[in-house]
């Protein structure tokens, strides 16, 4: 198919939030890519924030960093993992970002003196971005997920942009609605009425869905398919059953059982290749490993972004969890995660003994002072008791501080972020970041995106990657203080990964002669882990966990 005639598929959600628009968009992209089409994906978030970087993870889940440094919604991570491609800032937009661009254009007289209005100028900027993303990727198909739920005020302008695109490109724009069909326990019957109402609300925006993904606890039966077909104004074969599954990676397989790629190819009027059986079999093998791990591997994740009311929000560390899964599945193991709040270890040191029942411990990224002393106690315990440890970003900084305190004897060692009055600032703010902090410039101002690192020979890092030069994604503004590097190395800490200039410490570790796996990465390796290509450092960590009796 010639990408000069690009197709656009808008994915919207009905009835409830969290209905699965992100994994649906990712799955549709994977399926169409497997049919020979060049696919890219866009996420539209309806909040005023310019990006996701300033939001607390318990507010909105993980912040996913793209290769060009854009701080985005966690759905962008799903797109990259399912589609196995690197996206950039043109694939992500928010209400705040769109308004900011329109206002800047107005200030620069780019509207040539016109009265700039919410409609049509905001939707037109949305359309411009969507088309640019398709052009940038030379895409045959652009999948556009509109955040939020049908009927919310926040996403009206994005729906208006989609409606306007449909008028301009009637044969190239299509709509997929992901809606929820509840089965009330006291009623004992799946109900279609909420979805009927959601479709009518969407109709009120001038949009008719072409395909309906019916989410629910169980499989959709023919009777309800017929009812949705009748009252939602579409053929019954365009109502796709999407029951709850054990793993999100089952979703593409279930969709293809319903022949969804055939429906989409027919809708778009394109001749798609037959499914690539070789690639599809790799995905099936991966999913088989998801369900059939030979043995379990117990991983403790010690973080501080778990609590949201009475619930645990594992989405705060979504990419870390998925990266651990991929490497576990690759070793034919089933990972079992325990969410341990770092603050609890500050209150009760006796809890440290519980860490012995885990095969490995991870401390992921984070900011601020809360839970730091608990994390340092955990790191000391796993170092001294030879429990595999993997520190990510903040977890690497804590590793270095713990080593300085308990091996070098610098008892007040700390990070400037937590205690700027400490005599031994082991982790200090980067020189390039001092001006940002001075002027309260926080959004999008950290060390963000992809950077090179050089690995030292005969180290865990070099052995894991199998090469000397790597590129990884960053999100931080503090680094290991150069004044302490020499003494740390003299006392046995190995900085196995450094920036090309040698001034920034990217990986810290202990040699295998001292510990089976005690390693921290200043970057976020989880952002590059993919289902069919697990990340090398996570692979080495999981192998060490398996070896631990």
C-alpha positions as CSV (number, residue, x, y, z in Angstrom):
1,X,0.0,0.0,0.0
2,X,1.3,3.5,-0.9
3,X,1.6,5.6,2.2
4,X,0.7,8.7,0.2
5,X,-2.9,7.6,1.0
6,X,-2.4,7.2,4.7
7,X,-5.3,5.8,6.8
8,X,-6.2,7.1,10.3
9,X,-7.8,5.0,12.9
10,X,-9.1,6.8,16.0
11,X,-9.6,4.8,19.2
12,X,-12.0,6.1,21.8
13,X,-13.3,4.8,25.1
14,X,-16.8,4.4,26.5
15,X,-18.6,3.8,29.8
16,X,-15.5,3.7,32.1
17,X,-11.9,4.9,32.2
18,X,-9.2,2.3,32.1
19,X,-11.2,0.3,29.7
20,X,-8.1,-0.7,27.7
21,X,-7.8,1.8,24.9
22,X,-4.0,1.8,25.1
23,X,-3.5,-2.0,24.8
24,X,-6.2,-2.1,22.2
25,X,-4.4,0.5,20.1
26,X,-1.1,-1.3,20.6
27,X,-2.7,-4.7,19.7
28,X,-4.3,-3.3,16.5
29,X,-1.0,-1.8,15.5
30,X,0.8,-5.1,16.0
31,X,-1.8,-7.0,14.0
32,X,-1.8,-4.6,11.1
33,X,2.0,-4.5,11.1
34,X,1.9,-8.3,10.8
35,X,-0.2,-7.8,7.7
36,X,2.5,-5.9,6.0
37,X,1.4,-2.3,6.8
38,X,3.7,0.4,8.2
39,X,2.0,1.5,11.4
40,X,2.7,4.3,13.8
41,X,0.7,5.4,16.9
42,X,-0.2,8.6,18.6
43,X,-1.5,9.3,22.1
44,X,-3.7,12.4,22.8
45,X,-4.0,13.2,26.5
46,X,-6.7,15.7,27.5
47,X,-5.0,17.3,30.4
48,X,-3.6,20.9,30.5
49,X,-0.1,19.7,31.5
50,X,2.3,20.2,28.6
51,X,3.7,16.8,29.2
52,X,3.5,14.0,31.8
53,X,6.8,14.9,33.5
54,X,5.5,17.1,36.3
55,X,2.8,14.7,37.5
56,X,3.2,12.4,40.5
57,X,3.2,8.8,39.5
58,X,0.3,8.0,41.9
59,X,-1.6,10.7,40.0
60,X,-1.2,9.4,36.5
61,X,1.0,6.3,36.5
62,X,4.5,6.0,35.1
63,X,6.2,8.7,33.1
64,X,7.6,7.1,29.9
65,X,10.6,8.8,28.3
66,X,11.0,8.7,24.6
67,X,14.4,8.6,22.8
68,X,14.2,12.4,22.1
69,X,13.6,13.1,25.8
70,X,9.8,13.7,25.7
71,X,8.1,12.8,29.0
72,X,4.9,11.0,28.1
73,X,2.0,8.9,29.2
74,X,2.6,5.2,29.9
75,X,0.6,4.2,26.9
76,X,3.5,5.3,24.7
77,X,5.5,2.6,26.4
78,X,2.9,0.0,25.3
79,X,3.0,1.3,21.7
80,X,6.8,1.0,21.6
81,X,6.8,-2.5,23.2
82,X,4.0,-4.0,21.0
83,X,5.1,-2.3,17.8
84,X,8.9,-2.7,18.5
85,X,9.7,0.8,17.4
86,X,11.0,4.1,18.8
87,X,8.5,6.9,18.8
88,X,9.2,10.7,19.2
89,X,7.5,13.8,20.6
90,X,5.4,14.2,17.4
91,X,3.6,11.0,18.5
92,X,2.4,12.6,21.7
93,X,0.2,15.6,22.5
94,X,-1.7,17.1,25.3
95,X,-4.3,19.8,25.6
96,X,-1.7,22.0,27.2
97,X,0.8,21.3,24.4
98,X,-1.7,22.1,21.6
99,X,-2.9,25.3,23.2
100,X,0.7,26.4,23.9
101,X,1.6,26.0,20.2
102,X,-1.5,27.9,19.0
103,X,-0.8,30.7,21.4
104,X,2.9,30.9,20.3
105,X,1.8,31.0,16.7
106,X,-0.6,33.8,17.4
107,X,2.1,35.8,19.2
108,X,4.4,35.2,16.2
109,X,1.7,36.6,13.8
110,X,1.5,33.2,12.0
111,X,-2.2,33.6,11.8
112,X,-1.7,36.8,9.9
113,X,-4.0,38.9,12.1
114,X,-7.0,36.6,12.1
115,X,-9.1,36.2,15.2
116,X,-7.8,33.0,16.7
117,X,-10.5,30.8,18.2
118,X,-10.9,27.5,20.1
119,X,-12.7,26.1,17.0
120,X,-11.4,25.7,14.4
121,X,-7.8,26.6,15.3
122,X,-7.2,24.1,18.2
123,X,-8.6,21.1,16.2
124,X,-6.6,22.3,13.2
125,X,-3.4,22.2,15.2
126,X,-4.4,18.7,16.4
127,X,-4.9,17.6,12.8
128,X,-1.6,19.1,11.7
129,X,0.2,17.1,14.4
130,X,-1.5,13.9,13.4
131,X,-0.7,14.3,9.8
132,X,2.9,15.2,10.6
133,X,3.3,12.1,12.7
134,X,2.1,9.9,9.8
135,X,4.3,11.7,7.3
136,X,7.4,11.5,9.6
137,X,6.9,7.7,9.9
138,X,6.0,7.2,6.2
139,X,3.0,5.3,7.7
140,X,0.3,3.4,5.9
141,X,-1.8,3.6,9.1
142,X,-1.8,6.0,12.0
143,X,-3.5,4.8,15.1
144,X,-4.7,7.7,17.3
145,X,-5.8,7.0,20.8
146,X,-7.9,9.8,22.3
147,X,-7.5,9.8,26.1
148,X,-10.5,10.0,28.5
149,X,-14.0,8.6,28.2
150,X,-16.7,9.6,25.8
151,X,-18.9,12.3,27.3
152,X,-16.1,14.1,29.2
153,X,-15.7,17.8,28.5
154,X,-11.9,17.5,28.3
155,X,-11.7,15.5,25.0
156,X,-14.4,17.3,23.1
157,X,-11.9,19.3,21.0
158,X,-10.0,16.2,20.0
159,X,-13.2,14.5,18.9
160,X,-14.0,17.7,16.9
161,X,-10.6,17.3,15.2
162,X,-11.4,13.7,14.4
163,X,-14.8,14.7,13.0
164,X,-13.2,17.4,10.8
165,X,-10.6,14.9,9.5
166,X,-13.4,12.6,8.6
167,X,-15.1,15.3,6.5
168,X,-11.8,16.1,4.7
169,X,-10.7,12.5,4.3
170,X,-14.0,10.5,4.3
171,X,-12.4,7.3,2.9
172,X,-9.3,7.4,5.1
173,X,-10.6,8.1,8.6
174,X,-12.1,5.4,10.8
175,X,-13.3,5.0,14.4
176,X,-12.9,2.2,16.9
177,X,-14.8,2.4,20.1
178,X,-13.6,0.4,23.1
179,X,-16.6,0.1,25.6
180,X,-17.3,-1.8,28.7
181,X,-20.2,-4.2,29.2
182,X,-20.9,-4.7,32.9
183,X,-22.3,-8.0,34.3
184,X,-23.8,-7.0,37.7
185,X,-23.5,-9.9,40.1
186,X,-27.1,-9.6,41.4
187,X,-28.4,-9.4,37.9
188,X,-26.3,-12.1,36.4
189,X,-26.6,-10.8,32.8
190,X,-24.2,-8.8,30.7
191,X,-25.8,-5.4,30.0
192,X,-25.4,-3.5,26.7
193,X,-27.3,-0.3,27.6
194,X,-24.3,1.7,28.9
195,X,-22.5,1.1,25.6
196,X,-25.6,2.0,23.6
197,X,-25.7,5.3,25.5
198,X,-21.9,5.8,24.9
199,X,-22.3,5.3,21.2
200,X,-25.1,7.8,21.1
201,X,-23.0,10.4,23.0
202,X,-20.3,9.8,20.4
203,X,-22.9,10.2,17.6
204,X,-23.7,13.6,19.2
205,X,-20.2,14.6,18.4
206,X,-20.8,13.8,14.7
207,X,-19.0,10.5,14.9
208,X,-20.2,7.0,14.2
209,X,-17.9,4.1,15.3
210,X,-16.9,1.7,12.5
211,X,-15.8,-1.0,14.9
212,X,-16.9,-1.8,18.5
213,X,-14.6,-3.6,20.9
214,X,-16.9,-5.0,23.6
215,X,-14.9,-5.3,26.9
216,X,-16.3,-7.4,29.7
217,X,-15.6,-10.1,32.2
218,X,-16.8,-12.8,29.8
219,X,-17.1,-13.4,26.1
220,X,-19.8,-11.6,24.3
221,X,-22.6,-13.9,23.1
222,X,-24.4,-13.7,19.8
223,X,-27.6,-12.3,21.3
224,X,-25.8,-9.2,22.7
225,X,-23.8,-8.8,19.5
226,X,-27.1,-8.6,17.6
227,X,-28.5,-6.1,20.1
228,X,-25.3,-3.9,19.9
229,X,-25.5,-4.2,16.1
230,X,-29.1,-3.0,16.0
231,X,-28.9,-0.1,18.5
232,X,-25.3,1.0,17.7
233,X,-25.9,1.0,13.9
234,X,-23.3,-1.3,12.7
235,X,-23.0,-4.9,11.2
236,X,-22.8,-7.6,13.8
237,X,-19.4,-8.8,12.5
238,X,-17.9,-5.4,13.5
239,X,-18.8,-6.0,17.1
240,X,-15.7,-7.6,18.5
241,X,-15.7,-9.6,21.8
242,X,-12.9,-8.7,24.2
243,X,-13.2,-10.7,27.4
244,X,-10.9,-10.3,30.3
245,X,-7.6,-12.2,29.8
246,X,-4.8,-13.2,32.1
247,X,-2.2,-11.2,30.2
248,X,-2.4,-8.2,27.9
249,X,-0.2,-10.1,25.4
250,X,-3.2,-12.5,24.8
251,X,-5.2,-9.6,23.3
252,X,-3.7,-9.6,19.8
253,X,-4.2,-13.3,19.6
254,X,-7.9,-13.0,20.7
255,X,-8.5,-10.2,18.3
256,X,-7.2,-12.3,15.4
257,X,-9.5,-15.2,16.4
258,X,-12.3,-12.6,15.8
259,X,-10.6,-11.8,12.4
260,X,-10.2,-8.2,13.4
261,X,-7.4,-7.5,10.9
262,X,-9.7,-8.7,8.0
263,X,-12.4,-6.3,9.3
264,X,-10.0,-3.4,9.4
265,X,-8.4,-4.1,6.0
266,X,-11.9,-4.3,4.5
267,X,-12.9,-1.0,6.2
268,X,-9.9,0.8,5.0
269,X,-10.2,-0.6,1.5
270,X,-6.6,-1.8,1.4
271,X,-5.2,-5.1,0.2
272,X,-3.2,-6.5,3.1
273,X,-0.7,-9.2,2.9
274,X,-1.4,-12.6,4.6
275,X,-0.3,-12.6,8.3
276,X,3.5,-13.2,8.6
277,X,3.4,-16.7,10.2
278,X,7.1,-16.5,11.2
279,X,6.6,-13.3,13.2
280,X,3.2,-14.4,14.5
281,X,4.7,-17.7,15.8
282,X,7.3,-15.8,17.7
283,X,4.6,-13.8,19.4
284,X,2.7,-17.1,20.2
285,X,5.8,-18.6,21.7
286,X,6.3,-15.5,23.9
287,X,2.6,-15.7,25.0
288,X,3.0,-19.4,25.7
289,X,6.0,-18.6,28.0
290,X,3.8,-16.0,29.7
291,X,1.4,-18.7,30.8
292,X,3.7,-21.7,31.3
293,X,6.7,-20.7,33.4
294,X,8.5,-23.7,34.7
295,X,9.2,-22.3,38.1
296,X,8.6,-19.0,39.9
297,X,11.1,-16.2,40.6
298,X,10.2,-14.0,43.5
299,X,11.1,-10.3,43.0
300,X,10.6,-7.6,45.7
301,X,10.1,-4.1,44.3
302,X,11.0,-1.5,47.0
303,X,9.4,1.8,46.0
304,X,7.5,4.8,47.3
305,X,4.8,5.4,44.7
306,X,2.4,2.5,45.5
307,X,-0.2,3.9,47.7
308,X,-3.3,5.6,46.2
309,X,-6.0,5.5,48.8
310,X,-6.6,1.9,49.8
311,X,-5.2,0.5,46.6
312,X,-1.7,-0.4,45.2
313,X,-0.8,1.4,42.0
314,X,1.7,-0.8,40.3
315,X,1.3,1.4,37.2
316,X,3.8,3.7,38.8
317,X,6.5,1.3,37.7
318,X,4.8,-0.3,34.7
319,X,7.9,-0.4,32.4
320,X,10.0,-1.9,35.2
321,X,7.5,-4.7,35.8
322,X,7.2,-5.5,32.1
323,X,11.0,-5.6,31.7
324,X,11.2,-8.0,34.6
325,X,8.5,-10.1,33.0
326,X,10.2,-10.3,29.6
327,X,13.5,-11.5,31.0
328,X,11.7,-14.0,33.3
329,X,9.6,-15.4,30.5
330,X,12.8,-15.7,28.4
331,X,14.2,-17.9,31.1
332,X,11.0,-19.9,31.2
333,X,10.2,-18.6,34.7
334,X,7.1,-17.0,36.1
335,X,7.8,-13.8,38.0
336,X,6.0,-13.1,41.2
337,X,6.2,-9.5,42.5
338,X,5.8,-8.1,46.0
339,X,5.3,-4.4,46.4
340,X,7.3,-3.3,49.5
341,X,7.0,0.3,50.7
342,X,10.4,1.8,51.5
343,X,8.9,3.7,54.4
344,X,8.0,0.5,56.2
345,X,11.7,-0.4,56.6
346,X,12.4,2.9,58.3
347,X,9.8,2.1,60.9
348,X,10.8,-1.5,61.5
349,X,14.3,-2.8,60.8
350,X,13.2,-6.4,61.7
351,X,11.3,-6.4,58.3
352,X,14.7,-6.6,56.6
353,X,14.9,-10.3,57.4
354,X,11.9,-10.9,55.2
355,X,14.0,-10.0,52.1
356,X,15.7,-13.4,52.4
357,X,12.6,-15.1,51.0
358,X,13.1,-13.2,47.6
359,X,15.3,-14.2,44.7
360,X,16.1,-10.6,44.0
361,X,15.3,-7.0,45.0
362,X,14.7,-3.9,42.7
363,X,14.7,-0.3,43.7
364,X,13.3,1.7,40.8
365,X,13.4,5.4,40.0
366,X,12.0,8.2,42.1
367,X,12.4,11.7,43.6
368,X,12.5,13.3,47.0
369,X,13.3,12.3,50.6
370,X,10.4,10.1,51.5
371,X,11.5,6.5,52.1
372,X,15.2,7.1,51.4
373,X,16.5,5.8,54.7
374,X,14.4,2.7,54.3
375,X,15.8,2.1,50.8
376,X,19.4,2.5,52.2
377,X,18.7,-0.1,54.9
378,X,17.4,-2.5,52.2
379,X,20.5,-2.0,50.0
380,X,22.8,-2.6,52.9
381,X,21.0,-5.8,53.8
382,X,21.0,-7.2,50.3
383,X,24.6,-6.3,49.8
384,X,25.7,-8.0,53.0
385,X,23.5,-11.0,52.5
386,X,24.4,-11.5,48.8
387,X,20.8,-11.1,47.5
388,X,20.7,-10.0,43.8
389,X,20.1,-6.2,43.7
390,X,19.2,-4.0,40.7
391,X,18.9,-0.2,41.2
392,X,17.4,2.0,38.6
393,X,18.2,5.7,38.4
394,X,17.4,6.7,42.0
395,X,18.1,3.1,43.0
396,X,21.6,3.4,41.6
397,X,22.2,6.7,43.5
398,X,21.1,5.0,46.7
399,X,23.5,2.1,46.0
400,X,26.4,4.6,45.8
401,X,25.3,6.4,49.0
402,X,24.9,3.2,50.9
403,X,28.4,2.1,49.9
404,X,29.8,5.4,50.9
405,X,28.2,5.2,54.3
406,X,28.8,1.6,55.2
407,X,32.0,0.7,53.4
408,X,33.8,4.1,53.2
409,X,32.6,5.1,56.7
410,X,31.1,8.4,55.6
411,X,28.1,8.2,57.8
412,X,26.5,11.4,56.7
413,X,26.8,10.6,53.0
414,X,23.7,11.7,51.1
415,X,22.3,13.3,48.0
416,X,21.9,17.1,47.8
417,X,18.3,16.4,46.9
418,X,17.6,15.0,50.4
419,X,20.2,16.8,52.6
420,X,22.0,19.8,51.0
421,X,23.8,20.4,54.4
422,X,25.6,17.1,54.4
423,X,29.4,17.3,54.5
424,X,29.6,14.4,52.1
425,X,27.4,15.1,49.1
426,X,27.9,11.8,47.2
427,X,25.1,12.6,44.7
428,X,25.1,16.2,43.5
429,X,23.0,18.2,41.1
430,X,24.5,18.3,37.6
431,X,26.2,21.6,36.7
432,X,23.8,22.0,33.7
433,X,20.8,21.7,36.0
434,X,21.8,24.3,38.6
435,X,20.4,27.2,36.6
436,X,17.1,25.3,36.1
437,X,16.6,24.8,39.8
438,X,17.6,28.4,40.6
439,X,14.8,29.7,38.3
440,X,12.2,27.0,39.3
441,X,12.3,25.5,35.8
442,X,11.3,21.9,36.4
443,X,9.1,20.7,33.5
444,X,11.2,19.1,30.7
445,X,14.4,20.4,32.1
446,X,16.2,17.2,33.4
447,X,18.7,15.2,31.5
448,X,16.2,13.5,29.3
449,X,16.3,11.0,26.4
450,X,19.0,8.9,24.8
451,X,22.7,9.2,25.7
452,X,25.8,7.0,24.9
453,X,27.8,5.2,27.5
454,X,31.1,3.3,27.3
455,X,31.4,0.0,29.2
456,X,34.5,-1.3,30.9
457,X,35.9,-4.8,30.1
458,X,35.5,-7.7,32.4
459,X,32.4,-6.3,34.2
460,X,28.8,-7.5,34.6
461,X,27.6,-4.7,32.4
462,X,30.0,-5.5,29.5
463,X,29.3,-9.2,29.8
464,X,25.5,-8.5,29.7
465,X,25.5,-6.2,26.7
466,X,28.2,-8.0,24.8
467,X,29.5,-4.7,23.4
468,X,31.5,-1.7,24.5
469,X,29.2,1.2,23.5
470,X,25.5,1.5,24.5
471,X,22.7,4.0,24.1
472,X,20.1,4.3,26.9
473,X,17.4,6.7,28.0
474,X,17.7,9.0,31.0
475,X,15.5,11.0,33.3
476,X,17.3,12.7,36.2
477,X,19.1,15.9,37.2
478,X,21.5,14.5,39.9
479,X,24.8,12.5,39.3
480,X,27.6,10.8,41.2
481,X,29.8,13.6,42.6
482,X,33.2,13.4,40.7
483,X,35.0,14.4,44.0
484,X,34.2,10.9,45.4
485,X,34.7,8.6,42.4
486,X,38.4,7.8,43.1
487,X,37.9,6.8,46.7
488,X,34.8,4.8,45.9
489,X,36.7,2.9,43.2
490,X,39.6,2.3,45.6
491,X,37.2,0.7,48.1
492,X,35.9,-1.7,45.5
493,X,32.9,-0.1,43.8
494,X,33.2,-0.5,40.0
495,X,31.9,2.2,37.7
496,X,31.5,-0.1,34.7
497,X,29.7,2.4,32.5
498,X,30.7,6.0,32.0
499,X,29.8,8.8,29.6
500,X,32.0,9.1,26.5
501,X,33.8,12.0,28.2
502,X,34.3,9.8,31.3
503,X,32.9,12.4,33.7
504,X,29.4,11.0,34.3
505,X,28.9,7.6,36.0
506,X,26.3,5.5,34.2
507,X,26.6,2.1,35.9
508,X,27.9,1.1,39.3
509,X,28.5,-2.5,40.3
510,X,30.4,-4.9,42.5
511,X,32.4,-7.7,40.8
512,X,31.0,-11.2,40.8
513,X,33.7,-12.3,43.2
514,X,32.1,-10.0,45.8
515,X,28.4,-10.3,45.0
516,X,26.3,-12.4,42.5
517,X,24.6,-9.3,41.2
518,X,24.8,-5.8,42.8
519,X,24.4,-3.3,40.1
520,X,22.8,0.1,39.5
521,X,22.1,2.0,36.3
522,X,21.8,5.8,36.3
523,X,19.6,5.5,33.2
524,X,16.3,3.7,32.7
525,X,16.9,0.4,30.9
526,X,13.3,-0.6,31.3
527,X,12.3,1.8,28.6
528,X,14.1,-0.3,26.0
529,X,12.8,-3.7,27.0
530,X,10.6,-5.4,24.5
531,X,8.5,-8.6,24.6
532,X,10.6,-10.4,21.9
533,X,13.9,-8.7,22.9
534,X,14.3,-8.5,26.7
535,X,16.9,-6.0,28.0
536,X,20.4,-7.4,28.6
537,X,20.7,-6.0,32.2
538,X,17.3,-7.4,33.2
539,X,18.4,-10.7,31.7
540,X,21.5,-10.8,33.8
541,X,19.6,-9.8,36.9
542,X,17.0,-12.5,36.4
543,X,19.7,-15.2,35.8
544,X,21.3,-14.2,39.1
545,X,17.9,-14.4,40.8
546,X,17.4,-17.9,39.4
547,X,20.9,-19.0,40.7
548,X,20.1,-17.8,44.2
549,X,19.0,-20.7,46.3
